[in-house]
């Protein structure tokens, strides 16, 4: 399994993988989880995909089996604009060293193996890729909105989330916001034994593009 970072300057080069990513998001968020998301022609996209994010993808057998979207927390974020009710202070109080991760999902139906604590290999690969890319691009904290089920997965992986507010029922799930450390200790904790680095190509950090 390979982990890949796709920055805005590589969107055209990797448009086939990005198409797979949008389909995976539609299958997971719209299909399996039945979230209230917008799906057009089989793709799940929202306004935050128009802000030049960097995408972290897990690839197995040429197929996208995991994905996450990264945007600098000092700019428009899903947490502050879409889910402010998850923030106890109503704001992230973001610094330039904080990145927001959103639209994290993994296709756990694929026979991609299990990692430590019986977590899916794709899940651990994605965790390691997000941490590695964040550290390499000047970020030491990752903010995210997720649900209680995924918070438990983070705990099982040994990468616990510091809550930014209380759980809130949103649609058919109970959501929670928090931050995660992006440091070497966390990377070593979640990294699978056969992990292939996300940094096979260096991305240049910029304040807005997360690339």
C-alpha positions as CSV (number, residue, x, y, z in Angstrom):
1,X,0.0,0.0,0.0
2,X,1.3,3.5,-0.9
3,X,0.4,6.8,0.6
4,X,0.4,9.8,-1.7
5,X,0.1,13.6,-1.2
6,X,-1.6,15.5,-4.0
7,X,-1.2,19.2,-3.9
8,X,-3.1,21.7,-6.2
9,X,-0.3,21.8,-8.7
10,X,-0.7,18.0,-9.2
11,X,-4.5,17.9,-9.6
12,X,-4.4,17.5,-13.4
13,X,-1.6,14.9,-13.2
14,X,-3.6,12.8,-10.7
15,X,-7.2,13.5,-11.9
16,X,-8.0,9.8,-12.2
17,X,-7.0,9.2,-8.6
18,X,-9.0,12.3,-7.5
19,X,-12.1,11.0,-9.3
20,X,-11.7,7.7,-7.4
21,X,-11.4,9.7,-4.2
22,X,-14.7,11.6,-4.8
23,X,-16.4,8.3,-5.6
24,X,-15.1,6.8,-2.4
25,X,-16.3,9.7,-0.4
26,X,-19.8,9.4,-2.0
27,X,-19.8,5.6,-1.2
28,X,-18.8,6.1,2.4
29,X,-20.4,9.4,3.4
30,X,-23.5,9.3,1.3
31,X,-24.0,5.5,1.1
32,X,-22.7,3.7,4.1
33,X,-22.9,6.5,6.7
34,X,-26.0,8.2,5.1
35,X,-24.7,11.7,5.9
36,X,-26.4,14.7,4.3
37,X,-23.8,15.4,1.6
38,X,-24.0,16.6,-2.0
39,X,-23.4,13.9,-4.6
40,X,-23.3,14.8,-8.3
41,X,-22.7,12.2,-11.0
42,X,-21.5,9.8,-8.3
43,X,-19.0,12.2,-6.8
44,X,-19.1,13.8,-3.3
45,X,-17.7,17.3,-3.3
46,X,-18.3,20.5,-1.3
47,X,-17.1,24.1,-1.2
48,X,-13.9,23.2,0.7
49,X,-12.7,21.3,-2.3
50,X,-12.6,24.6,-4.2
51,X,-10.0,26.1,-1.7
52,X,-6.9,24.3,-3.2
53,X,-6.5,21.7,-0.5
54,X,-3.8,19.0,-0.3
55,X,-5.3,15.5,-0.4
56,X,-3.6,12.5,1.3
57,X,-4.5,9.2,-0.5
58,X,-3.9,5.6,0.4
59,X,-3.5,3.5,-2.8
60,X,-3.7,-0.3,-3.0
61,X,-3.6,-2.1,-6.3
62,X,-4.0,1.1,-8.2
63,X,-7.2,2.0,-6.3
64,X,-7.9,4.7,-3.8
65,X,-8.7,3.0,-0.5
66,X,-8.4,6.0,1.9
67,X,-8.4,9.8,1.7
68,X,-8.3,13.0,3.7
69,X,-8.4,16.7,2.8
70,X,-6.0,19.2,4.4
71,X,-6.5,23.0,4.6
72,X,-4.7,25.5,6.7
73,X,-6.7,26.3,9.8
74,X,-6.1,30.0,9.5
75,X,-8.2,30.1,6.4
76,X,-11.8,29.1,5.9
77,X,-12.4,25.8,7.7
78,X,-15.2,23.3,7.9
79,X,-15.1,23.5,11.7
80,X,-15.7,27.2,12.0
81,X,-18.0,27.7,9.0
82,X,-20.0,24.5,8.9
83,X,-19.8,23.1,12.4
84,X,-19.1,26.0,14.8
85,X,-21.5,24.3,17.4
86,X,-18.7,21.8,18.0
87,X,-16.3,24.4,19.3
88,X,-16.7,25.4,22.9
89,X,-15.2,28.8,22.2
90,X,-16.9,29.2,18.8
91,X,-13.5,29.5,17.2
92,X,-10.5,27.3,16.5
93,X,-8.1,30.0,17.7
94,X,-5.9,28.8,14.9
95,X,-2.2,29.5,14.3
96,X,-0.2,29.1,11.2
97,X,1.1,25.8,12.6
98,X,-2.4,24.2,12.6
99,X,-3.9,22.3,9.7
100,X,-7.5,21.1,9.4
101,X,-8.2,17.6,8.2
102,X,-11.6,16.8,6.8
103,X,-13.4,14.2,4.7
104,X,-11.3,11.3,6.1
105,X,-12.5,7.9,5.1
106,X,-11.2,4.4,4.4
107,X,-12.7,1.6,2.4
108,X,-12.4,-1.1,5.1
109,X,-14.2,-3.7,2.9
110,X,-11.1,-4.3,0.9
111,X,-8.8,-7.1,1.9
112,X,-5.9,-4.7,2.7
113,X,-5.0,-6.4,6.0
114,X,-5.1,-5.3,9.6
115,X,-2.6,-3.4,11.6
116,X,-1.8,-3.1,15.3
117,X,-4.9,-3.4,17.6
118,X,-6.8,-4.9,14.6
119,X,-7.1,-1.5,12.9
120,X,-7.3,-1.6,9.2
121,X,-3.9,-1.1,7.5
122,X,-5.4,1.7,5.3
123,X,-6.5,3.6,8.4
124,X,-3.0,3.4,10.0
125,X,-1.4,4.3,6.7
126,X,-3.6,7.4,6.4
127,X,-2.8,8.5,9.9
128,X,0.9,8.2,9.3
129,X,0.7,10.0,6.0
130,X,-1.3,12.9,7.5
131,X,1.2,13.3,10.3
132,X,4.3,13.0,8.1
133,X,3.0,15.6,5.6
134,X,2.0,17.9,8.3
135,X,5.4,17.9,10.1
136,X,7.2,18.3,6.8
137,X,5.1,21.4,5.9
138,X,5.4,23.2,9.2
139,X,2.3,22.1,11.0
140,X,2.4,20.6,14.6
141,X,-1.4,20.3,15.3
142,X,-4.3,18.9,13.3
143,X,-7.9,20.0,13.9
144,X,-10.8,17.9,12.8
145,X,-14.5,17.2,13.2
146,X,-15.4,13.6,13.5
147,X,-17.8,11.3,15.4
148,X,-17.6,9.3,18.6
149,X,-16.9,6.1,16.7
150,X,-13.9,7.5,15.0
151,X,-12.7,9.1,18.3
152,X,-12.5,5.6,19.7
153,X,-10.5,4.5,16.6
154,X,-8.0,7.2,17.3
155,X,-7.7,6.1,20.9
156,X,-7.1,2.5,19.8
157,X,-4.4,3.7,17.4
158,X,-2.6,5.4,20.3
159,X,-3.2,8.9,18.8
160,X,-5.8,10.4,21.1
161,X,-7.7,13.6,20.3
162,X,-7.9,16.6,22.6
163,X,-11.6,17.7,22.5
164,X,-12.5,21.2,21.6
165,X,-16.1,21.0,22.8
166,X,-18.8,18.6,23.8
167,X,-20.4,16.0,21.5
168,X,-23.3,17.3,19.5
169,X,-25.9,15.3,17.6
170,X,-25.8,16.3,13.9
171,X,-28.0,14.4,11.5
172,X,-27.7,10.7,12.2
173,X,-24.4,10.9,14.1
174,X,-22.9,12.3,17.3
175,X,-20.1,14.7,16.2
176,X,-17.1,15.9,18.1
177,X,-14.2,18.3,17.3
178,X,-10.7,18.1,18.5
179,X,-7.0,18.4,17.8
180,X,-4.3,15.8,17.2
181,X,-0.5,16.2,17.6
182,X,1.6,16.1,14.5
183,X,4.9,15.0,15.9
184,X,7.5,12.3,15.6
185,X,6.2,10.3,18.6
186,X,2.7,10.1,17.1
187,X,4.1,9.2,13.6
188,X,6.1,6.3,15.1
189,X,3.1,5.2,17.1
190,X,0.7,4.8,14.1
191,X,3.1,4.0,11.3
192,X,2.6,0.5,9.9
193,X,5.7,-1.7,9.5
194,X,5.7,-1.5,5.7
195,X,4.8,2.2,5.4
196,X,5.9,4.0,2.2
197,X,6.7,7.6,2.8
198,X,4.2,10.3,1.6
199,X,7.3,12.5,0.9
200,X,8.5,10.8,-2.2
201,X,8.0,14.3,-3.7
202,X,8.5,17.4,-1.6
203,X,5.6,19.9,-1.5
204,X,6.3,23.6,-0.9
205,X,4.4,24.9,2.1
206,X,2.2,28.0,1.5
207,X,-0.2,29.7,3.9
208,X,-3.3,29.2,1.8
209,X,-2.9,26.3,-0.5
210,X,-1.7,23.7,2.0
211,X,0.7,22.6,-0.7
